[in-house]
Amino acid sequence: MNRQKKIPPFGGNKELKQWLEEAAKERRISHTLILSAPTGAERDAAALEIAKYILCPEMTADPNHLDCACCRKVDQMIHPDLIVLRADNKSGTLSVQKLREELVATLPVFPHEAEKKVYYLADRMLPAAQNLLLKSLEEPPLHTHFILGCEMESEFLTTVRSRSVHLHLSPLTWEEMKEILPEASKQELLFALSGGYLSRAAELGEEKIQKTERLIETMLSALLSRKEYDFLAALEQAEKQKYTEFVLRGMVWLLRGTLGLTPPLEGALSSLQSRCRQDWSVSKRTNLLALCNRMLAPQIAGRNQMLKMTSFAASLFS
């Protein structure tokens, strides 16, 4: 299947794109934007699109403007007035030293080609780095904009959030994903496992989809038959293969299908959906759905996965 599609900068976020177009026309794009999404690829695509609205005068004049030398430079991240800062350490965070050298030290420098400069801080910052950044946010040069990437706005200190406008990138809808990936097999399951984010869908090869499908089938069969050992064994296998998140997303879609909230899945999972609908009450399915969603919450996802899932299993069999 062909999944090498360009990630739409604001797929599933038409209102956000409309706001950006209007703000650019009126020259009122905030000096500091917090851009949140659970995937870095979607954040990068949106950040570059925002940078075009700031750096390219034609984007403001023509909303349908698609290409020019400035925009191509932004897409390739070689525009001299677009400064992209990424983590260069094992912790995956932007260090204080990097901010001092590549942001604070270059702030006084005027733009080279455009009227303004854009700093895109693509990775997480610890409080010390955020406090250093805060000094720049309090009195930013008139020619400077900051785009702060993150998974959740709560990663930032209150003092940083209070000086920023928060833009959250919602996932693609089922209909949007179908249009972008019309040739994909098992579209419903692919959409479920990706959570509506195209970058995740692109990473999901046939083998991953098939393995996840088998794990979901094994786990749900064990739940329906009340075979706790089989359920825990499948959980352990999912954890070892780092498939737990995919399995949870698949179970969310399947359970939503039993409640008539999503299209039914195909193959073996379709028969399991029917069995869940017959054997479990609406309240039981709703509770299981809530538990799965809770396990996917970003506030929980960073902790020890196996301990979480064992606790999750115990709650199902209690």
C-alpha positions in Angstrom: 0.0 0.0 0.0 1.1 3.5 -0.6 1.4 5.5 2.6 4.1 8.0 1.6 1.8 10.9 1.6 2.8 14.4 2.7 1.4 15.1 6.1 -1.3 17.8 5.8 -0.2 20.7 8.0 -3.6 21.2 9.5 -5.5 18.0 8.7 -8.6 17.8 10.9 -8.0 21.4 12.0 -9.9 23.6 9.6 -10.8 26.2 12.2 -7.2 26.5 13.3 -6.1 27.0 9.6 -8.8 29.6 9.1 -7.7 31.4 12.3 -4.1 31.4 11.1 -5.1 32.8 7.7 -7.1 35.6 9.3 -4.4 36.4 11.9 -1.8 36.6 9.2 -3.8 39.0 7.1 -4.3 41.2 10.1 -0.7 40.8 11.2 -1.7 39.6 14.7 0.0 36.2 14.9 1.1 36.0 18.5 4.9 36.3 19.1 4.7 33.0 21.1 2.7 30.0 20.0 2.6 26.7 21.9 1.9 23.9 19.3 0.8 20.6 20.8 0.2 17.2 19.3 1.1 13.7 20.4 3.3 13.2 17.3 6.4 15.2 16.3 5.8 14.8 12.5 2.4 16.6 12.7 3.9 19.3 14.9 6.7 19.8 12.4 4.4 20.1 9.4 2.2 22.6 11.2 5.1 24.6 12.5 6.6 25.0 9.0 3.2 26.1 7.7 2.9 28.7 10.4 6.4 29.8 9.6 5.4 30.4 6.0 2.6 32.7 7.0 5.1 34.7 9.0 8.0 34.7 6.6 6.3 34.7 3.2 4.4 37.8 2.1 2.6 36.0 -0.6 1.0 33.6 1.9 -0.7 36.5 3.5 -1.9 38.0 0.2 -3.1 34.8 -1.3 -4.5 32.0 0.9 -4.3 29.6 -2.1 -0.6 30.4 -2.6 1.2 27.0 -2.9 4.8 27.5 -3.8 7.6 30.1 -4.1 11.3 30.3 -3.3 10.6 31.4 0.3 8.1 28.5 0.9 10.5 26.0 -0.6 13.3 27.1 1.8 10.9 26.8 4.8 9.9 23.3 3.7 13.5 22.3 3.4 14.3 24.1 6.7 17.1 26.1 5.0 15.5 29.6 5.2 18.0 31.8 7.0 15.2 33.4 9.1 13.8 30.0 10.3 15.9 28.7 13.3 14.9 25.1 14.3 16.2 24.0 17.7 16.2 20.3 18.4 17.5 18.3 21.3 21.1 17.1 21.0 21.3 15.0 24.1 20.2 11.6 25.2 17.4 13.0 27.4 15.7 14.4 24.3 15.4 17.8 25.8 16.6 21.2 24.7 19.5 22.2 27.0 20.2 25.5 28.6 23.5 25.8 26.8 21.8 25.2 23.4 19.3 27.9 24.1 22.0 30.3 25.2 24.1 29.7 22.0 21.4 29.4 19.4 18.5 31.5 20.7 19.6 34.1 23.2 22.8 35.0 21.5 21.1 35.4 18.1 18.0 37.3 19.2 19.4 40.7 18.5 20.3 39.8 14.9 17.9 41.2 12.4 16.2 39.0 9.8 18.3 38.2 6.7 15.6 37.9 4.0 12.2 38.3 5.5 10.7 41.0 7.7 10.7 38.6 10.7 12.4 35.6 12.2 10.9 32.4 13.5 12.4 30.2 16.2 10.9 26.7 16.2 11.7 24.9 19.5 10.8 21.4 18.4 11.6 19.4 21.6 10.9 19.4 25.3 12.5 21.8 27.7 13.1 21.2 31.4 12.2 24.1 33.9 15.7 25.5 33.8 15.6 25.9 30.1 12.1 27.3 30.2 13.1 29.9 32.7 15.9 31.0 30.5 13.5 31.2 27.5 11.0 33.2 29.6 13.3 36.2 29.7 13.2 36.2 25.9 9.4 35.8 25.8 8.8 38.7 28.3 10.2 41.3 25.9 10.6 39.7 22.5 12.1 41.7 19.7 9.4 43.0 17.3 10.8 41.0 14.5 10.8 37.6 16.3 8.2 34.8 16.7 8.5 31.7 18.8 6.8 28.3 18.1 7.1 25.9 21.0 6.4 22.3 20.2 5.1 19.8 22.8 2.8 16.8 23.3 0.8 18.6 26.0 0.6 22.3 27.0 1.0 21.3 30.6 4.7 20.5 29.9 5.3 24.2 30.1 5.5 26.4 33.2 2.5 28.5 34.0 4.6 31.6 33.3 5.4 30.4 29.8 1.8 29.4 29.1 0.5 32.8 30.2 2.6 34.5 27.6 1.6 32.2 24.7 -1.3 31.3 22.5 -2.0 27.5 22.6 -2.7 25.7 19.3 -3.6 22.0 19.6 -3.5 19.8 16.5 -6.5 17.4 16.5 -6.2 14.0 14.6 -7.7 13.4 11.2 -11.2 12.2 11.1 -12.1 8.8 9.8 -13.4 10.4 6.5 -10.2 12.5 6.1 -8.0 9.5 6.6 -10.0 7.5 4.0 -9.4 10.2 1.5 -5.7 10.4 2.1 -5.1 6.6 2.3 -7.7 5.3 -0.2 -5.5 2.2 -1.2 -4.8 1.0 2.4 -6.0 -2.4 3.3 -7.9 -2.8 6.6 -8.5 1.0 6.7 -10.6 0.9 9.9 -7.9 -0.9 11.8 -5.1 1.3 10.4 -7.0 4.4 11.4 -7.7 2.9 14.9 -4.0 2.0 15.5 -2.8 5.4 14.2 -5.2 7.4 16.4 -5.9 9.5 13.3 -2.4 10.8 12.9 -0.9 10.2 9.4 2.7 9.9 10.6 1.7 6.9 12.8 -0.2 5.4 9.9 2.9 5.7 7.7 5.0 3.7 10.3 2.5 0.9 10.5 3.5 -1.8 8.0 1.5 -4.9 7.2 3.4 -7.0 9.8 2.7 -4.6 12.6 -1.0 -4.4 11.7 -1.3 -8.2 11.6 0.6 -8.7 14.9 -1.5 -6.1 16.6 -4.7 -7.7 15.2 -3.7 -11.1 16.6 -2.9 -9.7 20.0 -6.3 -7.9 20.2 -8.0 -11.1 19.1 -6.2 -13.2 21.8 -6.8 -10.6 24.5 -10.5 -10.2 23.8 -11.1 -13.9 23.4 -9.4 -14.4 26.8 -11.6 -11.6 28.3 -14.8 -13.1 26.9 -13.8 -16.6 28.2 -12.5 -15.2 31.5 -9.1 -16.8 31.0 -7.0 -14.4 33.0 -3.7 -16.2 32.4 -4.1 -16.0 28.6 -5.0 -12.3 28.9 -1.9 -11.5 31.0 0.3 -13.6 28.7 -0.9 -11.6 25.7 -0.3 -8.4 27.6 3.3 -9.4 28.3 3.9 -10.3 24.7 2.5 -6.9 23.6 4.7 -5.1 26.1 7.8 -7.0 25.0 7.1 -6.1 21.4 6.2 -2.6 22.3 2.7 -3.0 20.9 0.7 -2.1 24.0 -0.3 1.3 22.7 -1.4 -0.1 19.4 -3.4 -2.8 21.1 -5.2 -0.3 23.3 -6.1 1.9 20.4 -7.4 -1.1 18.5 -9.5 -2.1 21.5 -10.9 1.4 21.8 -12.0 1.3 18.1 -13.5 -2.2 18.5 -15.4 -1.3 21.7 -16.7 1.9 20.2 -17.9 -0.2 17.3 -20.0 -2.4 19.7 -21.7 0.9 20.8 -22.4 2.0 17.2 -19.8 4.9 17.4 -17.5 3.6 14.7 -17.7 1.4 11.5 -17.3 -2.3 12.2 -13.9 -4.0 11.8 -13.3 -6.8 9.3 -12.2 -10.4 9.7 -11.8 -12.1 13.0 -12.2 -8.9 14.9 -15.6 -8.4 13.4 -16.9 -11.7 15.0 -15.3 -10.6 18.3 -17.2 -7.3 18.1 -20.5 -9.2 17.7 -19.6 -11.5 20.6 -18.7 -8.5 22.8 -22.1 -6.9 21.9 -23.9 -10.1 22.8 -22.1 -11.2 25.9 -21.5 -7.8 27.6 -23.9 -5.2 28.7 -23.6 -1.6 27.4 -22.3 -0.5 30.8 -19.6 -3.2 30.8 -18.5 -2.2 27.3 -18.5 1.5 28.3 -16.4 0.8 31.3 -13.9 -1.2 29.3 -13.7 1.6 26.8 -13.1 4.2 29.5 -10.3 2.0 31.0 -8.6 1.7 27.6 -8.9 5.4 27.0 -7.5 6.1 30.4 -4.4 3.9 29.7 -3.8 6.0 26.5 -3.9 9.3 28.3 -0.6 11.2 28.0 -0.4 11.8 31.7 -0.3 8.0 32.3 1.5 6.8 29.2 5.0 7.7 30.5 4.9 5.3 33.4 5.9 1.6 33.6 3.7 0.0 31.0 3.7 -3.5 32.3 2.7 -2.5 35.9 -0.1 -0.4 34.4 -1.4 -3.2 32.2 -1.3 -5.8 35.0 -3.4 -3.4 37.2 -5.7 -2.9 34.2 -6.1 -6.6 33.8 -6.9 -7.1 37.5 -9.7 -4.5 37.3 -11.3 -6.4 34.4 -11.4 -9.7 36.2 -12.4 -8.3 39.6 
